[in-house]
């Protein structure tokens, strides 16, 4: 048995879905992308009396839900099956859309550059409980903005073979990024068959899809790229402040994106996602770690699961400014909720400050938090412990069970042993080893893991082609940024934090 959440009654769930479909059919959605709008009209969709909003009838929406795959496989750079997205498989992934990096060496929070991104990708490649990468933060400090999305993808693809969550910044950015991925497949058909990325499509809000989102959705789906529909549902600002009302608005945005994807290409993989936040009435901020936002996350995931759809959510993050008590509390609570809810792709680890700032020490800390959450939701089974007669006899005989055959057999899988970033030592040992704070231990682990990174080889011809695709988009900049060389090879001694991890899996 797997621990799960129960947050909506079936009656209320059906009422919310019914209301969302009614709004889609009667109010409709403003589709600002001309090409996508025309595709919808050619498919037979109608508009409202003004001709401005496209109406989505319930039968069209239901047909789209039925044609969306319940799960799909992500592949790695080499074309090997990597993991299954669907069911109750949980994958933690770094958050995206960061604008700054919190430099753990200087303490400065600043615009990020390409060296920062390469270090992030190298670190993330070795984290045991972060399933795959994301193009986590912008590097506009040393690359022109119109190719920043492609440049981040280049650095990811040449640093790790894992899949990646990414997205385009502009209306026509997808085509270049698709061409980059196709260099690792024989042709477009194989890229469709073996996707190595998920692209984020953001609904604009106010029942509207903007030009960039429309064209990106059209380009991704035609290229066979799985997409996650991610509305930024702001409770109390552009969505109702109440949970049920916000759920209705959220479902309208996601189901509209899902329906458009299926009209473009039936059977296209789509994740029912979101990045909700509340509007703080006093601070005029939009906290994504607010408990109401987390409630909205797990509630819309419950709705998606009732429709047998894959899911995504922005969780396992913090609105705090540092890796401190707030950062830890907000991250752990939402990461555990995500695991219990069975969110398939959890975007958030490493993020601070309303997803504006990325922190490598926090990413290392979050890796441990995610590992504990995955451990919590593993199936509960009997493991030679019922009946307990033999264990009782052993305890009565020896006054302990530490050397019992049952303990020796099961402790590597049953007991979660944390990495050094988490303090499990007694006070005397802690003092003897330097009395390091959580942040100090996290920084130390960042440096150790970076030093142990194993470079990924990329065919020189493919590397040159990738770089040329980015160069072709430059307008004034004459050359691409210099990237840091790989670390010097070290004598093999095992990656940090791998003790006692036998039998553990990346996804559950």
N, C-alpha and C positions, 0 to 999 in steps of 0.2 A: 504493500500500500504506500502511495506517495502522498505527503501532506499537500493540501490545496487550500484555496480560499473560497468562501461562499459569500458574495457581496450583493447579489441581486436576486430577488425572487423571479421565477419564470414569468409570472404575470407582469411584473414591472418591466422586465427585459423586453417582453413583446410589445408593451405599450410604448416604450422608448423607440424601438425599431419602427413601429407603426407610425409614430409621429414624425420621425425622420423621413420616412418614405413619403408621407403626406406633404411635407415641406418641399421635398425634391420634385414632387409632381405638380404642386400648386405655385410655389414661389420660384423654384428653379435656381439655377446657378448662372452667374455672369461669367462667360468664357471669353477671356480677352485675347486669347491666341487665335488668330484668323484661321490658320491651317487646321487646328484641332476643332474649332467651332464648325468649320465646313464639313469635316469628317462626320461630326455628330448629326448635322442636318442631312447629309447624304444618307446616313443610316436610317433616317426617318423620324428623328426626334423633332418635337415641335418647340416653338418659342411662346412666350407670354404675349399679351396684347401689344406691348410696346416693341416687341421684336428684339429686345435687349437681352433677355434671360432665356436660357435653354431649359426646357422642362424634361424631367426624367420620370417617366411613368413607372409604377410599381412593378409591372411585368418586365420592363427592361432591366430594372435594378435586380430583381430576383433572378433573371436569366444570367446576369453578370456574376452574381454571387455563386450561382451553380457552376459556372465555367471557370472560376478561379481555383487553382490547385490548392488542396488542403496542405500540401507540403511540397518542398522541392529540395534538390541537392545543390549545395555549393561545392565548387571544385577549386583546387589550388592552382598555382601558376603553371604547374606541369601537366594539368589536366586530370589529376587523380581526384576521386571523390574525397571530399574533406569532411562535410557534416551535413546533417539533414535539418532543414528549417521547417518546423511544424510540430504538431502535437504539444507535448509538454517538455520538449527539448529546450533548455535554457542556455543561451550564449551571452556572455558579457563582452561588450565591445567599447573601446574608448569613445567618449563623446565627440561630437563634431561641432564645427562653426566657431571655434575659439579664435579670438583676434590677438591674444597676447600669450606670452609664456612667463611663468614665474621661475626665474633663474635660481636654481638651488645652490649655485656656487657663489652668487653675489647677493641674493635676497631681493633683487630688483624685479619688478613686474614691468615688462617692456614688450614692444612689438617683436614678434618672432622672426627668425631668419631660417635659411635652409639648413644650416648646421644644427640648429635646434630640432628641426624636423627629422633629420637623419638620426640624431641621437634618440629621439622618441621612437622612431621605427625600429631601431636596433634593440632598444629596451623592450618594446612591446613584443617583438618576435620571440623573446625567450620567456615571457610570462605564462605560467602554467594554467591560469584560470581565466585569462583573457583570450577568448576563442579565436578572434581574427582582428585585423586592424581596421582603423578608420583614418581618413585624411583629416586628422583631428583639429588642426588649427592652421590659420593662414600664414603665409610667409611673404606678405607684401612688402616687407622691409628690404628685400633684395631681388624681387622679381615683379615684372609688370602685372597688374591685377587681372588683365584679360586672359592671361595664361597661368595664373596662380593655381587654378584647379587642376590643370593638366600637369603642372610641375610637381605638385604634391603627389599626384598619382604616379608620376615617373619615379619619384624617390621611394614611394611605397613598393612598387613593383620590382625595383632593383635592390631592395633591402630585405624583403621577406617574400616567401612563396605562399604565405597565407592569403585567403580571400580578403576583400576590403570593402568597407562601406564608404561611399563617396558621393559626390554630386557636382553638378556644374554651376558656376556662378553666373553665367550669362545665357541668353536665349539660344545661342548656337554653340555652346561649349561641349555638348554631349558627343558630337560627331568625332571630334579630335580624341576624346577619351576612349571612345569605342574603338577607334583605329589603333590606339595604343594597346588595348587589351587583345585585339585580334592578332597582334604580332606573336602572341603565345598560343595561338590556335591555327589550324591549317587553313580555315576559311570562316566566313560568317556563320555558316550552318553549324560548325563545331563550337563556335562561341555561344550560340543559342543553346546548343545541347549541353555545354559544359560551362555555365556562367561562373566567373570568378569574382563578381562584385555585386553589391546591392546599391542602387542609386536612390537618394532621398528626393522626394517630390513634396514641396511645401504648398499647401493650400494658403491663399492669401488672407482668408478671413472675410467676414461680412458677406458670406455666400458668393465668393468670387475666386476665380483662378486667374492669376496674372499671366502676362505674355511669356515670361521666362519659364514658369512652371508648366504652362501648356505645351510649349515647344519641347522642353526637356522630357516631359511625359511621353509625348509623341515619338521623339527620337529614341528614347530608352526602350519603349515597348516594341517598336519596329526592329530594333537591334537585338531583341531577346534578352535585354538586361532586366533582372528582377528589380522591382521598385518598392519602396516603402512610402506610403502616403502619410505625411506627418503634419497635421494642422497644429498651429500654435494657439490652442484654445485658451484665451485669457478670460478667466472667470471674473465677472464683475466689470469688464471693460468692453469686449466685443462678443462675449458669450454670457449667458445668465450666471449670476453669482451662486445659484443653487445647483447642487450636483446633478439632479435629474435633467434640468433645463440645459446645463452645459453638455451633458451626455448626448442629448438630442442634437445640439448644434455640431458637436464633434462627429457624430455618426453621419450627419449630412455631408460634411466635408470629405470624410474618408470614403464613404460609399459612392460619392460622385466621382472621386478619383479612380476608384476601383472599377466603376461602371465604364468610364471613358477608356480605361486600359483594356477592358475586355471587348469593347467595340472596335478598338484599333486592332487587337489580335487576341481572339478567344484563346483561353488557356494561359495567358501571360501570368507569371508569378507576381503576386502583389501581397505585401504585408500590411495588415491593418495596424497603423501606427499612430504616433502622436507625441507632442511635446507640450503638454498643458502647463499652465501656470496660473496663479491667482494674481489679481491686481491688488497690491497692498494700498489700502485707502489712505494711510497716513504717510508712508514713505514714498508713494508713487513709484514703486518698483514692482517687478513681476517675478516673484520667487517660484522657481520650478520645484524646489524641495519642500514647499508648503504641504502640510498633511492633506489639505483638500485636493491639491494637484495629484498627490499620490493615490488618493481615493478615486479620483477620476481615471487615472491610469489603469488601476486594477479592474475598475468597473467596465471600461470600454474593452479591455482584454477579455473579460467574461462574455461580453456581447459578441466579440469576434469568435471566441471559441464555440459559442452556440451556433455560429454560422459555419464552423469548421474552416476557419481562415488562419493563416500564419499571422504572427503578431510582432510588434515592435513597440518600445516605449523608452522615453528619456527618464531613466531612474539610475540609482547607484551614483548619485552626484551630490554636490553641495552648493548652496548659494554663498557660503562663507568665503572669506578672502584668503584663508590659510589652512594648512593641514593641522587643525586644532580640534577641540571638543565638538564644536558645531559641525566641522567637516566630517569627523568620524561618525557622529550621531546621525546626521542626515543621510550619509552614504550608506551606513549599515542598515538603517531602518528601511530605506527604499529598496536596497539590493535584496533584502530578505523578502519583502513584499513581492518583488518581481519574480523571485524564485518560486514562491508559493503560488503565485498566479500563473506561472508557466509561460512567462513572456519569452518568445523565441529569440529575439535579438534586443538586448538591453543596452541602450546607448547611454553612456554617462561616466564610467570610470576615468579618473584623471582630471575631471572638470571642476572648476570653482567659479564663484562670482557670476552667477546667472549664465553659465556656459560661455563666458567671455574669456576666461583665463584657464590655461592648461598647466598642470604641475606634474613633473616626472616623479617626485617623491610621493605625491598623492596617488599616482598610477600604481606605484609599487605597493603602497598601503592598500589600495582598492583591490589589487590582485588577491591579497590575503582575505579581505572581506568577502570577495566573490567566491573564493575557495570554500570558506566556511558556510556560505549560503547554499552552495551546491551540495556540500556534505549534508546539510540539514534536510534537504528535500530528496535525498536518495531513498529508494524503496526500503520500507521497513520489513525485514524478513526474520524468521527464526534461523539462527545459525548455531545449531547444536546446543541451544540453551533451553529447550523444552523437550522433555521434562528436565528439571534442574537437579535431580538426585546426585549426579556425579559431581557437579559444582559444589553443592552443599557438603558432600562428603569431603571433598578436597579442602574446603575452607575450614571445616571442623578439625581436619587432621593437621594442616599446616599454619592455620591462622592468617593465611593470605592466599591470593590467587595469581600472584605475579608470575610464577613459574609454571602455572597449570598449563597443560597441553592446549586447552581451549583458548587461554589468553595468548599464548605464543602463536597460535594459528591465526587468530582473528584481529589482534591489535593493529597491525599495519593498515587494515582497511577500516576498522571501526573508530580508531582514535585519530583525530586530525592534529597533526603536528605542524605548528605554524612556522613560517620563515622568521629570521631574526628581527624583522621589522616589528613584530609583535612581541612584547615583553612577557615571557613566561618563567623567568628566573626568579629565585628568591632575592630578597633585598641585598644580602651579603654578596652574592654572585654578581648582581647588577652593579653594585658599587665597585667591586674588584675589576670589572670590565669597562669602567669609565663613566658609569652613571649617565649613559646616553639617554636623551629624550627621544620620544617617538620620531620627531622630525629629523634628528641627527641619525637615528638608525635607518630611516627611510633614505636619506641622502647617501649614506654609506652603501646601502643596497643598490642604489642607482649606479654608483660608480663601479661596484663590483660586477654587476650584471653587464654594464657597458664594456668592461674590460674582457668579459667572457663571451662577447658576441661572436658568433661564427659567420663570416661573410657569405652571402649568397652569390654564386657565379651567374652571370648573365652573358649570353652569347654576344660578342662584340658587335656583330652586325645588327642584332636586335636593339642593343643599347644605343647604337648610333641612330637607328631609325626612330626610336623613342625620343631622343634628344632633338632630332630634326623636326618632329611633329610639334614639339614645344617651340622651337626656334621660329617655325613658320608663322607663329602667332605673335611674335614680338613686333612692336611698332617702332620704338626708339632705342630700346636696350640692345646693345650689340652682341652680348654673349651671355650665356647662362651662368648662374652663380657657381663658384667653386664649392665642392663638397668635401667634407673631412675624410681623410683616408681611413681604412679599416684599422682596428686595433692590432697591435703586434701579437702574433700567436703566442699563447701561453702553454705551459706544460699542463696536460689534462689533469683536472682535479675535481671534475663534476661541477655542475651549475649550482649556484647558491640556492639553498632552500629546497633541495630535492629529497631530503631525508624523509623516510617514512611515508612516501607517496605511492607505494605499490598499489596497483589496482585502481587508481583514480582515473577518471575520464574527464575530457574537456567539456562535454555537453551531456546533460541529463534530461 
